């Protein structure tokens, strides 16, 4: 089986973390895996000196982009790739035309990681298969283009459960860095400020009536986008500026310390594609409370270590209840790792994709 992934993103986000976890597992199952990406991007560094065959191809704008398509077609033809998995909507044109020029008729598949998928119905309909990571994305997509319903599937994300384990992570690192005592209740969240964190400030005001020293710790930049100023202005208006703790952007290793030290995690984004970080938190024994919207519902519905709530008042009430009940918090904390191990292990994700690829290639004949 020969599969080529196409991802020309310049940075590193959820889609790139997805490839980091999936591709080595496919190689271990005997799949020949290739990756078309831009030169000098995090993906090149991620898979340098690995068994993933990298095809760094420049992607200039305008007519110069024809060279990109021709080079991609050459890679498809010479390497004999049978399946092309496109990771981002802006790569569909490049991969679709390249596959046609190659003349080898590989299957085309699109794996959108966010609800902001390609809005070109013609291009979406060129895909023989679409695999989403949540019901939220699937439902949005098939509502937008109903004729793709039978071609659209869901395969849930899976994480490295051995890495995200509180047993291997010392506690107190984050609290020491932030100069917070062991008894201070920390409510944490992950993601830049366009993910609706401003709405949580009203909940935090209610929470601090019962837990006056509660802090809101954000893994996010405290500058650079307009939502940051709006958030800071609102915090100042509510008298909460000192209750907000900015952690900045953290490495994967630093994220382990973050999860280990916060008492509870909160997800305020109502349009999350899935929320990989929610799985990481649960696996570390950190409780998660979220709005009942978006892709996080797939990981938190009926979860004994989390709760979905309808609005800000319910969010504040649930967090207050958990943070003032040690027995409840410990019971929920212990349930998180078991929940993710049963449903969201990386090995399960790899096997699901391997089986899916095997089945669709067998149908092709």
C-alpha positions in Angstrom: 0.0 0.0 0.0 1.4 3.4 -1.0 -0.2 6.5 0.4 0.8 10.2 -0.2 -0.2 12.9 2.2 -0.4 16.5 1.0 0.0 19.3 3.5 1.4 22.7 2.6 0.7 24.5 5.8 3.6 26.8 6.8 3.1 26.4 10.6 2.3 23.7 13.1 -1.2 23.1 14.3 -3.6 20.3 15.0 -3.4 18.9 11.4 0.4 18.6 11.7 0.2 17.0 15.1 -2.3 14.5 13.6 0.3 13.5 11.0 3.0 13.3 13.6 0.9 10.7 15.4 -0.5 8.8 12.4 2.3 8.4 9.8 4.9 6.5 11.8 2.2 4.0 12.9 1.2 3.4 9.3 4.8 2.8 8.4 5.0 0.3 11.2 2.1 -1.6 9.5 4.0 -1.8 6.3 2.5 1.2 4.4 4.8 3.2 2.1 4.1 6.7 3.3 5.1 9.9 1.4 4.5 13.5 2.3 4.3 16.6 0.0 5.0 19.7 2.0 6.6 23.1 1.7 10.4 23.2 2.2 11.6 24.6 5.5 8.3 24.0 7.3 7.9 22.3 10.7 6.7 19.1 8.9 10.1 18.8 7.2 11.8 19.0 10.6 9.2 16.7 12.2 9.9 13.8 9.7 13.6 14.4 8.9 15.6 11.2 9.2 12.4 9.2 9.5 10.9 6.4 7.3 8.4 8.9 5.9 9.5 9.9 2.4 9.5 13.7 2.2 8.8 15.5 -1.0 9.4 19.2 -0.2 7.9 21.2 -3.1 7.8 25.0 -3.4 4.3 26.4 -3.7 4.5 29.8 -5.3 1.4 31.9 -6.2 0.0 32.5 -9.6 1.2 30.8 -12.8 4.4 29.7 -11.1 2.3 27.3 -9.2 2.0 25.2 -12.4 5.5 23.9 -11.6 4.2 22.7 -8.2 1.4 20.7 -9.8 3.8 19.2 -12.4 6.3 18.2 -9.6 3.5 16.7 -7.5 2.3 14.7 -10.6 5.9 13.4 -11.1 6.1 12.3 -7.5 2.7 10.5 -7.8 3.7 8.7 -11.0 7.3 7.7 -10.2 6.6 6.6 -6.6 3.4 4.8 -7.6 1.2 6.3 -4.9 -2.3 4.6 -4.9 -4.0 7.0 -2.5 -3.6 10.7 -2.1 -4.8 12.1 1.3 -5.2 15.9 1.2 -5.0 17.6 4.6 -6.1 21.2 3.9 -8.7 22.6 1.5 -6.2 24.9 -0.2 -4.2 21.8 -1.3 -7.2 20.2 -3.2 -6.5 21.9 -6.5 -2.8 21.0 -6.5 -3.4 17.3 -5.6 -6.5 16.8 -7.9 -4.8 18.2 -11.0 -1.5 16.5 -10.2 -3.3 13.2 -9.8 -5.0 13.7 -13.2 -1.8 14.6 -14.9 0.1 11.7 -13.4 -2.3 9.4 -15.3 -2.2 6.6 -12.7 -5.7 7.3 -11.3 -4.9 7.3 -7.6 -7.8 7.6 -5.2 -8.4 11.1 -3.8 -9.3 11.6 -0.2 -9.7 14.8 1.9 -9.3 14.9 5.7 -10.5 18.3 7.0 -9.4 18.9 10.6 -11.4 22.1 11.1 -15.0 23.2 10.3 -13.6 25.8 7.9 -13.3 23.2 5.1 -13.1 24.0 1.4 -16.3 25.8 0.2 -15.9 24.9 -3.4 -18.6 22.2 -4.0 -17.0 21.3 -7.4 -13.7 20.6 -5.7 -15.2 18.7 -2.8 -17.1 16.5 -5.3 -13.8 15.5 -6.9 -12.9 13.6 -3.7 -13.8 9.9 -3.7 -13.6 9.9 0.1 -13.8 12.4 2.9 -12.8 11.5 6.5 -13.5 13.9 9.2 -12.4 13.9 12.8 -15.8 14.7 14.5 -19.5 14.6 13.9 -19.4 18.4 14.0 -17.3 18.7 10.9 -19.1 15.8 9.2 -22.5 17.4 9.8 -21.4 20.8 8.6 -19.9 19.3 5.5 -22.8 17.1 4.4 -25.2 19.9 5.1 -23.2 22.1 2.8 -22.9 19.4 0.1 -25.4 16.6 0.7 -24.3 14.5 -2.2 -21.1 13.7 -0.3 -22.9 12.0 2.5 -22.2 8.5 1.4 -18.6 9.3 0.8 -18.0 10.9 4.2 -16.8 9.0 7.3 -15.5 9.8 10.8 -12.2 8.5 12.3 -11.5 9.9 15.7 -8.2 11.2 16.8 -5.9 9.2 19.1 -3.0 10.2 21.3 0.1 8.7 22.8 -1.3 7.6 26.2 2.1 6.7 27.5 3.3 10.2 27.1 0.2 11.9 28.5 0.3 10.2 31.9 0.4 12.1 35.2 2.4 9.3 36.7 5.4 10.4 34.7 5.2 14.1 35.2 6.4 16.0 38.3 3.8 18.3 39.8 4.4 21.9 40.9 6.6 23.1 37.9 3.9 25.4 36.5 2.9 26.7 39.9 6.5 27.5 40.8 6.9 29.3 37.5 3.7 31.3 38.1 4.4 31.8 41.8 1.1 30.1 42.8 0.7 28.1 46.0 -0.3 24.4 46.0 -3.7 25.4 47.3 -4.6 27.9 44.6 -7.3 26.6 42.3 -6.2 26.9 38.6 -8.7 26.7 35.8 -6.8 26.2 32.5 -7.5 26.5 28.8 -5.5 26.1 25.6 -5.7 28.1 22.4 -5.4 31.6 21.1 -7.9 34.2 22.0 -10.2 33.8 19.0 -11.5 30.7 20.7 -14.0 32.7 22.8 -12.2 32.7 26.1 -13.6 36.1 26.8 -16.9 34.5 27.6 -15.4 32.6 30.4 -14.6 35.9 32.3 -18.2 36.2 33.3 -18.1 32.6 34.7 -14.8 33.3 36.5 -16.5 36.3 38.3 -19.2 33.9 39.6 -16.7 31.2 40.5 -14.6 33.7 42.6 -17.6 34.5 44.8 -17.1 31.0 46.3 -13.4 30.5 45.5 -11.8 34.0 45.8 -8.3 32.9 44.8 -9.2 31.0 41.6 -7.0 31.8 38.6 -7.6 31.4 34.9 -4.4 30.2 33.2 -4.2 30.5 29.4 -1.8 28.7 27.1 -2.0 31.5 24.5 -0.1 34.6 23.4 -1.0 37.7 25.3 -0.5 40.0 22.2 -0.8 40.0 18.5 -4.5 39.8 17.7 -7.5 42.0 18.4 -9.2 39.5 20.7 -6.4 39.8 23.2 -7.1 43.5 23.8 -10.8 42.9 24.0 -10.1 40.1 26.6 -7.8 42.3 28.7 -10.2 45.2 28.6 -13.1 43.0 29.7 -11.0 41.4 32.5 -10.1 44.9 33.7 -13.7 46.0 33.6 -14.7 43.0 35.8 -11.8 43.5 38.1 -10.2 40.2 37.1 -6.9 41.3 35.6 -4.9 39.8 38.5 -6.9 36.5 38.3 -5.7 35.9 34.7 -2.4 34.1 34.2 -0.7 34.1 30.8 1.4 31.0 30.1 2.3 31.9 26.6 2.8 29.2 24.0 4.2 26.0 25.5 6.1 23.1 24.0 4.7 19.6 24.2 6.9 18.9 27.2 5.8 22.0 29.0 2.2 21.2 28.2 2.6 18.1 30.4 3.5 20.3 33.4 0.5 22.5 32.6 -2.0 19.6 32.6 -0.4 18.2 35.8 -0.8 21.5 37.7 -4.2 22.8 36.7 -7.2 21.7 38.7 -9.7 21.7 35.9 -9.7 22.6 32.2 -12.3 24.6 30.4 -13.1 24.7 26.6 -15.1 27.8 25.5 -14.8 27.4 21.8 -18.2 26.6 20.2 -16.8 25.7 16.8 -13.9 23.4 17.8 -13.1 20.8 15.1 -12.3 18.2 17.7 -10.0 19.5 20.4 -6.9 17.3 20.7 -5.8 19.1 23.8 -9.0 18.0 25.6 -7.9 14.3 25.1 -4.5 15.2 26.4 -6.0 16.8 29.6 -8.3 13.9 30.2 -5.4 11.4 29.8 -3.4 13.4 32.4 -6.3 13.1 34.9 -7.5 16.7 34.4 -11.2 17.3 34.4 -12.7 19.1 31.4 -15.8 21.3 31.3 -16.9 22.6 28.0 -19.8 24.3 26.2 -22.1 21.7 24.6 -21.1 22.7 21.0 -18.6 21.8 18.3 -16.3 18.8 18.0 -15.5 18.5 21.7 -18.9 16.8 22.2 -17.4 13.7 20.6 -14.8 13.3 23.4 -17.0 14.5 26.3 -20.5 13.1 25.8 -21.2 10.7 28.7 -17.6 11.1 29.8 -17.2 10.5 33.6 -14.3 12.9 33.7 -16.0 15.8 31.9 -19.1 17.8 31.5 -20.9 19.6 28.7 -22.9 22.7 29.7 -25.3 25.0 27.8 -24.2 28.4 29.0 -21.9 30.6 31.1 -23.9 30.3 34.3 -23.9 26.5 34.0 -20.2 26.6 33.3 -19.6 28.5 36.5 -21.8 26.3 38.6 -20.3 23.1 37.4 -16.7 24.3 37.9 -17.6 25.6 41.4 -19.2 22.3 42.3 -16.2 20.3 41.3 -13.6 22.5 42.8 -15.4 22.5 46.2 -15.8 18.8 46.3 -12.5 16.9 46.7 -14.2 13.4 46.5 -16.0 14.2 43.3 -12.9 15.8 41.7 -10.7 12.8 42.6 -13.3 10.4 41.2 -13.6 12.3 38.0 -9.8 12.7 37.7 -9.3 8.9 38.0 -11.8 8.2 35.3 -10.2 10.4 32.6 -7.2 8.2 31.7 -9.5 5.1 31.5 -11.9 6.9 29.2 -9.2 8.0 26.7 -7.5 4.6 26.8 -10.7 2.8 25.9 -11.7 5.3 23.0 -8.9 7.6 21.9 -5.6 5.6 21.9 -3.1 6.4 19.1 -2.9 2.7 18.2 -6.7 2.6 17.6 -6.5 5.6 15.3 -3.6 4.1 13.3 -5.5 0.8 13.0 -8.7 2.5 11.9 -6.9 4.4 9.2 -5.0 1.4 8.0 -8.2 -0.6 7.8 -10.0 2.2 6.0 -7.2 2.6 3.4 -7.1 -1.2 2.9 -10.8 -1.4 2.3 -11.1 1.5 -0.2 -8.1 0.3 -2.2 -9.6 -3.2 -2.3 -12.8 -1.8 -3.7 -10.8 0.0 -6.3 -9.4 -3.3 -7.4 
